[in-house]
Amino acid sequence: MPGSTAPAPVTIIGAGLGGLTLARVLHVHGIPATVHEAEASPAARSQGGMLDIHDHNGQLALRAAGLLEQFRAIVLEGREAMRVLGRDGSVLLDRPDDGTGARPEAQRGEIRALLLDSLPAGIVRWDRKATGARSLGDGRHEVSFADGSTVTTDLLVGADGAWSRVRPLLTDTVPEYFGRVFVETYLYDAGERHPASARAVGDGSMLALAPGKGIQTHREKGGTLHTYVALTEPLEWFDAIDFDDAQAAAARIAREFEGWAPELTALITRSDTAPLARPLFSLPVGTRWERVPGVTLLGDAAHLAAPNGEGANLAMLDGAELGRALAARPDDVEAALAGYEEAMFARGAEAAADGNELHDLMFGEDAPRGLLSAFAGER
């Protein structure tokens, strides 16, 4: 805290990409940190699909962490290709991977493993589900865990996502339903087992859009086609679907795309996994708080927004920038946190506003024409 010359030890809640990037940058600068993660182990669950890591945020974070070259070794070549299809399967836009590496794609799980492997053993404490946090005064905080234990810290960082247990220390603002759900499906070994769908998707990502709905698919490793089916409906609409009955749920979701090309609807009906509904939530654009000594947030905990390709990148940049700020001001942690937060508020608000605009282009009344027009304006 102010007046101290030793690096403040940092307690990080959440071992996602943002929290791990923070831990790595702190480690590079010799600042001690501990990361508490609810999952029981690194392999406790699937870490999701592909991420495009942007040259203006995510790659900057990896450079600050000293991991950019290692990241390049796990990039999947050619996955920056993108196409937009009509509901009849016709190709409306086809952009090959331009080879610039501005938005290279890699598996989220492999990026997380890269960060974990860069940290000394013992920094990440697994099976530590935070249940709440409270102020002890003078900038100190206590975090409670599901196993009944607690930890007290002089510097607490909430990197614990949408439903952060740390956020209430700073603001009463809570996420609200965005009005849209992504239903997740997978087709494995698609080139052999689902060749028509594989041809439709192409080498990278594919979007087939209509007002209020769409099919969004990415080609991942091993011929996997990972799809998010977007539907704009109240949560109650999805509550009426029995997702425990995978076949019936897939059929019900596919009915919303009646008349679409069979190679597109097969991405729903032929899924090798049970359809999984992922409701989208967001914090109000521009969410911020007054400086509270000894605590801050990063990533979705700070600026949760509807998916727009920026979430992981922003979380990593938040982690890197917070780590660099603390390293630069070890004698005045509060000044470091204040400077970090002002920059983080601005970039989070800008990205959320851009994301809302993107969702309007993708799922608005003139979809997909709005998105195609936006792409045309870039050229």
C-alpha positions as CSV (number, residue, x, y, z in Angstrom):
1,M,0.0,0.0,0.0
2,P,1.1,3.7,-0.1
3,G,4.5,4.1,1.5
4,S,5.5,0.4,1.0
5,T,8.5,-0.5,-1.2
6,A,8.0,-4.2,-1.3
7,P,5.7,-5.7,-4.0
8,A,2.2,-6.3,-2.6
9,P,1.2,-10.0,-2.7
10,V,-1.8,-10.4,-4.9
11,T,-4.8,-12.8,-4.4
12,I,-6.5,-13.6,-7.7
13,I,-9.9,-15.3,-7.8
14,G,-10.3,-17.2,-11.1
15,A,-7.9,-19.1,-13.3
16,G,-9.3,-18.1,-16.6
17,L,-7.2,-16.5,-19.3
18,G,-7.3,-13.1,-17.6
19,G,-6.4,-14.2,-14.2
20,L,-3.6,-16.4,-15.5
21,T,-2.2,-13.6,-17.6
22,L,-2.1,-11.4,-14.6
23,A,-0.4,-14.1,-12.6
24,R,2.2,-14.6,-15.3
25,V,3.0,-10.9,-15.7
26,L,3.3,-10.5,-12.0
27,H,5.6,-13.6,-11.9
28,V,7.8,-12.0,-14.7
29,H,8.1,-8.9,-12.5
30,G,8.9,-10.8,-9.3
31,I,5.6,-10.0,-7.6
32,P,4.1,-12.9,-5.6
33,A,0.5,-14.0,-6.4
34,T,-1.9,-16.8,-5.7
35,V,-4.7,-17.9,-7.9
36,H,-7.8,-19.6,-6.5
37,E,-9.9,-21.5,-9.0
38,A,-13.2,-23.3,-8.5
39,E,-12.5,-26.1,-10.9
40,A,-10.9,-29.2,-9.4
41,S,-8.1,-29.5,-11.9
42,P,-7.0,-28.1,-15.3
43,A,-8.8,-31.0,-17.0
44,A,-12.1,-30.6,-15.0
45,R,-14.1,-29.5,-18.0
46,S,-13.8,-28.6,-21.6
47,Q,-12.3,-25.1,-22.1
48,G,-14.4,-24.2,-25.1
49,G,-13.5,-23.8,-28.7
50,M,-11.4,-21.5,-30.9
51,L,-10.3,-18.0,-30.0
52,D,-8.9,-15.5,-32.4
53,I,-6.2,-13.6,-30.6
54,H,-6.0,-10.0,-31.9
55,D,-2.8,-8.0,-32.6
56,H,-4.2,-5.0,-30.7
57,N,-5.0,-6.6,-27.4
58,G,-4.6,-10.3,-26.9
59,Q,-1.2,-10.5,-28.6
60,L,0.0,-7.5,-26.7
61,A,-0.9,-9.3,-23.5
62,L,1.0,-12.4,-24.5
63,R,4.0,-10.3,-25.4
64,A,3.9,-8.7,-22.0
65,A,3.8,-12.2,-20.5
66,G,6.8,-13.3,-22.6
67,L,4.7,-16.0,-24.3
68,L,4.0,-14.6,-27.8
69,E,6.4,-17.0,-29.6
70,Q,5.1,-20.0,-27.7
71,F,1.6,-18.9,-28.7
72,R,2.5,-18.9,-32.3
73,A,3.4,-22.5,-32.1
74,I,-0.2,-23.5,-31.2
75,V,-1.9,-21.3,-33.9
76,L,-4.0,-23.3,-36.4
77,E,-3.1,-22.1,-39.8
78,G,-5.8,-21.0,-42.2
79,R,-8.5,-20.6,-39.6
80,E,-8.9,-16.9,-40.2
81,A,-10.9,-17.7,-43.3
82,M,-14.5,-16.6,-43.0
83,R,-17.6,-17.0,-45.1
84,V,-21.3,-15.8,-45.0
85,L,-23.9,-18.1,-46.4
86,G,-27.5,-17.6,-47.3
87,R,-30.2,-19.8,-45.7
88,D,-30.2,-21.8,-48.9
89,G,-26.5,-22.5,-48.6
90,S,-25.4,-20.0,-51.2
91,V,-22.1,-18.2,-50.6
92,L,-22.7,-14.5,-50.0
93,L,-19.1,-13.7,-48.9
94,D,-16.0,-15.8,-48.9
95,R,-12.8,-14.4,-47.3
96,P,-9.7,-16.6,-47.3
97,D,-7.2,-16.4,-44.5
98,D,-5.0,-13.5,-45.6
99,G,-1.9,-14.8,-43.9
100,T,-1.3,-11.5,-41.9
101,G,-1.7,-13.1,-38.5
102,A,-3.7,-10.2,-37.2
103,R,-6.3,-12.5,-35.7
104,P,-4.7,-16.0,-35.5
105,E,-6.9,-18.8,-34.1
106,A,-6.0,-21.3,-31.4
107,Q,-7.9,-23.6,-29.1
108,R,-8.8,-21.9,-25.8
109,G,-7.7,-24.9,-23.8
110,E,-4.2,-24.8,-25.4
111,I,-3.9,-21.1,-24.6
112,R,-4.8,-21.8,-21.0
113,A,-2.4,-24.6,-20.8
114,L,0.4,-22.3,-22.2
115,L,-0.3,-19.9,-19.4
116,L,-0.5,-22.5,-16.7
117,D,2.7,-24.1,-17.8
118,S,4.5,-20.7,-17.5
119,L,3.7,-20.5,-13.8
120,P,5.6,-22.1,-11.0
121,A,3.9,-25.0,-9.3
122,G,1.6,-24.0,-6.4
123,I,0.6,-20.6,-7.7
124,V,-2.8,-21.9,-8.8
125,R,-4.9,-23.5,-6.0
126,W,-7.5,-25.8,-7.5
127,D,-10.9,-26.8,-6.1
128,R,-11.2,-23.4,-4.4
129,K,-14.7,-22.1,-5.2
130,A,-15.2,-18.6,-3.8
131,T,-18.5,-18.0,-2.2
132,G,-18.2,-14.4,-1.1
133,A,-15.8,-11.6,-0.1
134,R,-16.0,-8.9,2.6
135,S,-14.0,-5.8,3.6
136,L,-11.9,-5.9,6.7
137,G,-11.1,-2.2,6.5
138,D,-7.8,-0.5,5.6
139,G,-7.9,-2.1,2.1
140,R,-7.8,-5.6,3.4
141,H,-10.4,-8.2,2.3
142,E,-11.4,-11.7,3.3
143,V,-12.6,-14.3,0.7
144,S,-14.7,-17.3,1.8
145,F,-14.6,-20.6,-0.1
146,A,-17.0,-23.5,-0.4
147,D,-14.9,-25.8,1.7
148,G,-15.3,-23.4,4.7
149,S,-11.8,-21.9,4.5
150,T,-11.0,-18.2,4.1
151,V,-8.1,-16.2,2.9
152,T,-7.2,-12.6,3.9
153,T,-5.4,-10.3,1.5
154,D,-4.1,-6.8,1.0
155,L,-4.7,-6.9,-2.7
156,L,-7.7,-8.8,-4.2
157,V,-8.4,-9.2,-7.9
158,G,-11.7,-10.6,-9.1
159,A,-11.0,-12.5,-12.4
160,D,-14.0,-14.7,-11.7
161,G,-16.2,-14.0,-14.6
162,A,-19.9,-13.1,-15.2
163,W,-21.1,-14.0,-11.7
164,S,-18.1,-12.6,-9.8
165,R,-18.1,-13.0,-6.0
166,V,-15.7,-10.1,-5.8
167,R,-17.7,-7.6,-7.8
168,P,-20.2,-6.8,-5.0
169,L,-17.3,-5.2,-3.1
170,L,-17.2,-2.5,-5.8
171,T,-20.7,-2.2,-7.3
172,D,-24.3,-3.4,-6.9
173,T,-24.6,-3.7,-10.7
174,V,-25.4,-7.3,-11.8
175,P,-25.6,-8.9,-15.3
176,E,-28.9,-8.8,-17.2
177,Y,-30.2,-11.2,-19.8
178,F,-29.1,-9.9,-23.3
179,G,-32.2,-11.3,-25.0
180,R,-30.4,-14.0,-26.9
181,V,-29.3,-17.6,-26.3
182,F,-26.5,-19.5,-28.1
183,V,-27.2,-23.2,-28.4
184,E,-23.9,-25.1,-28.7
185,T,-23.4,-28.2,-30.8
186,Y,-20.5,-30.2,-32.1
187,L,-19.9,-32.4,-35.2
188,Y,-16.8,-34.6,-34.9
189,D,-14.7,-35.9,-37.9
190,A,-16.9,-33.8,-40.1
191,G,-14.8,-34.3,-43.2
192,E,-15.6,-38.1,-43.1
193,R,-18.9,-38.2,-41.3
194,H,-20.6,-34.9,-42.4
195,P,-18.9,-33.9,-45.7
196,A,-21.7,-31.6,-46.9
197,S,-21.6,-29.6,-43.7
198,A,-17.8,-29.5,-43.7
199,R,-17.8,-28.1,-47.2
200,A,-20.4,-25.5,-46.3
201,V,-18.3,-24.3,-43.3
202,G,-15.1,-24.1,-45.2
203,D,-11.6,-23.7,-43.7
204,G,-12.4,-21.3,-40.9
205,S,-15.7,-19.7,-39.6
206,M,-19.1,-19.7,-41.2
207,L,-22.1,-17.4,-40.6
208,A,-25.6,-18.1,-41.8
209,L,-27.8,-15.3,-40.5
210,A,-31.4,-14.1,-40.5
211,P,-33.3,-11.6,-38.4
212,G,-33.2,-12.7,-34.8
213,K,-31.3,-16.0,-35.4
214,G,-28.3,-17.6,-37.1
215,I,-26.0,-20.5,-37.3
216,Q,-22.4,-19.8,-36.5
217,T,-19.8,-22.5,-37.0
218,H,-16.0,-22.8,-36.6
219,R,-13.7,-25.5,-37.9
220,E,-11.5,-26.6,-35.0
221,K,-8.8,-29.2,-34.7
222,G,-9.4,-32.8,-35.9
223,G,-12.2,-31.9,-38.3
224,T,-14.5,-30.7,-35.5
225,L,-17.3,-28.3,-36.4
226,H,-18.2,-26.2,-33.4
227,T,-21.6,-24.4,-33.7
228,Y,-23.4,-21.7,-31.8
229,V,-27.0,-21.5,-32.9
230,A,-28.3,-18.0,-32.0
231,L,-32.0,-17.5,-31.2
232,T,-33.6,-14.3,-29.9
233,E,-36.3,-15.4,-27.5
234,P,-37.2,-14.9,-23.8
235,L,-35.6,-17.3,-21.3
236,E,-39.0,-18.9,-20.7
237,W,-39.0,-20.0,-24.4
238,F,-35.9,-22.1,-23.7
239,D,-37.2,-23.3,-20.3
240,A,-40.0,-25.1,-22.2
241,I,-37.4,-27.2,-24.1
242,D,-36.3,-30.4,-22.4
243,F,-32.6,-30.3,-23.1
244,D,-32.1,-33.6,-21.2
245,D,-33.7,-35.2,-24.3
246,A,-31.0,-34.3,-26.8
247,Q,-32.8,-35.5,-29.9
248,A,-36.0,-33.7,-29.1
249,A,-34.2,-30.5,-28.1
250,A,-32.2,-30.5,-31.4
251,A,-35.3,-31.1,-33.4
252,R,-37.1,-28.2,-31.6
253,I,-34.2,-25.8,-32.2
254,A,-33.9,-26.9,-35.8
255,R,-37.6,-26.1,-36.4
256,E,-36.7,-22.5,-36.1
257,F,-34.6,-23.0,-39.3
258,E,-37.2,-24.8,-41.4
259,G,-36.5,-24.5,-45.1
260,W,-32.8,-23.8,-44.6
261,A,-30.2,-25.9,-46.5
262,P,-29.9,-29.4,-45.0
263,E,-26.1,-29.0,-44.7
264,L,-26.8,-26.1,-42.4
265,T,-29.6,-27.7,-40.3
266,A,-27.4,-30.8,-40.0
267,L,-25.1,-28.8,-37.8
268,I,-28.0,-28.9,-35.3
269,T,-29.7,-32.2,-35.9
270,R,-26.6,-34.3,-36.4
271,S,-24.8,-33.0,-33.3
272,D,-22.5,-35.5,-31.6
273,T,-23.2,-33.8,-28.3
274,A,-26.4,-32.9,-26.6
275,P,-27.4,-29.3,-27.5
276,L,-26.4,-27.0,-24.7
277,A,-28.2,-23.7,-24.2
278,R,-25.9,-20.8,-23.2
279,P,-28.0,-17.6,-22.3
280,L,-26.1,-14.4,-23.0
281,F,-25.8,-11.9,-20.2
282,S,-24.2,-8.5,-20.0
283,L,-23.4,-5.6,-17.7
284,P,-24.6,-2.1,-18.7
285,V,-22.2,-0.5,-21.2
286,G,-19.9,1.8,-19.3
287,T,-20.2,0.1,-15.9
288,R,-17.7,1.6,-13.5
289,W,-17.2,2.2,-9.8
290,E,-15.5,4.5,-7.4
291,R,-12.0,3.4,-6.3
292,V,-12.2,1.0,-3.4
293,P,-8.8,0.4,-1.7
294,G,-7.2,-3.0,-2.1
295,V,-9.6,-4.6,-4.7
296,T,-10.2,-4.5,-8.4
297,L,-11.7,-6.6,-11.3
298,L,-10.7,-7.7,-14.7
299,G,-12.3,-9.4,-17.7
300,D,-16.0,-10.4,-17.6
301,A,-16.1,-9.6,-13.9
302,A,-15.5,-5.9,-14.8
303,H,-17.2,-5.5,-18.3
304,L,-19.2,-8.5,-19.2
305,A,-20.7,-8.1,-22.7
306,A,-22.4,-10.2,-25.3
307,P,-20.0,-12.4,-27.3
308,N,-18.2,-10.2,-29.9
309,G,-14.8,-11.8,-30.3
310,E,-13.2,-9.5,-27.8
311,G,-14.0,-11.0,-24.4
312,A,-10.9,-13.2,-24.0
313,N,-8.7,-10.7,-25.6
314,L,-9.8,-8.0,-23.3
315,A,-9.5,-10.2,-20.2
316,M,-5.9,-11.0,-21.1
317,L,-5.0,-7.4,-21.8
318,D,-6.6,-6.4,-18.5
319,G,-4.5,-8.9,-16.7
320,A,-1.3,-7.8,-18.5
321,E,-2.0,-4.1,-18.0
322,L,-2.8,-4.6,-14.3
323,G,0.3,-6.6,-13.8
324,R,2.4,-4.0,-15.5
325,A,0.8,-1.2,-13.5
326,L,1.5,-2.9,-10.2
327,A,5.1,-3.6,-11.2
328,A,5.6,0.1,-12.2
329,R,4.2,1.5,-8.9
330,P,5.1,-0.9,-6.1
331,D,5.4,2.1,-3.8
332,D,1.8,3.3,-4.5
333,V,-0.5,0.4,-5.2
334,E,-3.6,2.5,-5.1
335,A,-2.3,4.9,-7.8
336,A,-1.5,1.8,-9.9
337,L,-5.0,0.4,-9.4
338,A,-6.6,3.8,-10.2
339,G,-4.7,4.2,-13.4
340,Y,-5.4,0.6,-14.5
341,E,-9.1,1.0,-13.8
342,E,-9.5,4.2,-15.8
343,A,-8.0,2.7,-18.9
344,M,-9.9,-0.6,-18.4
345,F,-13.2,1.2,-18.0
346,A,-12.6,3.0,-21.4
347,R,-11.6,-0.1,-23.4
348,G,-14.3,-2.2,-21.9
349,A,-17.0,0.3,-22.7
350,E,-15.8,0.7,-26.2
351,A,-15.7,-3.0,-26.9
352,A,-19.1,-3.6,-25.4
353,A,-20.7,-0.8,-27.5
354,D,-19.0,-2.2,-30.6
355,G,-20.2,-5.7,-29.7
356,N,-23.8,-4.5,-29.4
357,E,-23.5,-2.9,-32.8
358,L,-22.1,-6.2,-34.2
359,H,-25.1,-8.1,-32.8
360,D,-27.4,-5.6,-34.5
361,L,-25.7,-6.2,-37.8
362,M,-25.7,-10.0,-37.4
363,F,-29.3,-10.5,-36.1
364,G,-31.1,-7.2,-36.9
365,E,-34.1,-6.8,-39.1
366,D,-32.0,-6.7,-42.4
367,A,-29.7,-9.6,-41.5
368,P,-27.5,-10.6,-43.2
369,R,-27.4,-7.5,-45.4
370,G,-26.3,-5.2,-42.6
371,L,-23.2,-7.4,-41.9
372,L,-22.4,-7.8,-45.6
373,S,-22.6,-4.0,-46.0
374,A,-20.3,-3.5,-43.1
375,F,-17.8,-5.9,-44.6
376,A,-18.1,-4.1,-48.0
377,G,-17.3,-0.8,-46.3
378,E,-14.0,-2.3,-44.9
379,R,-12.7,-2.9,-48.4
